[in-house]
C-alpha cells in the first residue's frame, strides 16, 4: 500500500480544520438561537448539546469542575481542538 503524500496530508488537515471551524460556528449559532430566543424560538436549555461532541475529550475531563464553570468549559472546549489541529498543521506540514 502506498503511503499518503505530504500534499495529501496537508489538504486533509486543511479541510478538517476549516470544517471544524464551520461546525463550531454553526453550533455556537444554534446555542445562541436556543438560549437567547432569537428569531422567535422558545428558549431551550439543550441548545448547547451540539457543542459537547465538538469539545471531546475536554468536556469529559471537566466532570469534577464546579457547576458555574461547566457552561464555559463546554463552550470553549472546541477551541482547544481547533488550536491543536492548527498546531499540527504548522508543526508537521510545510
Secondary structure, DSSP 8 states (H G I E B T S, - for coil): -----HHHHHHHHHHHHHHHHHHHHHHHHHHHHHHHTGGG----GGGGHHHHHHTTTHHHHTTTS-HHHHHHHHHHHHHHHHHHHHHHHHHH--
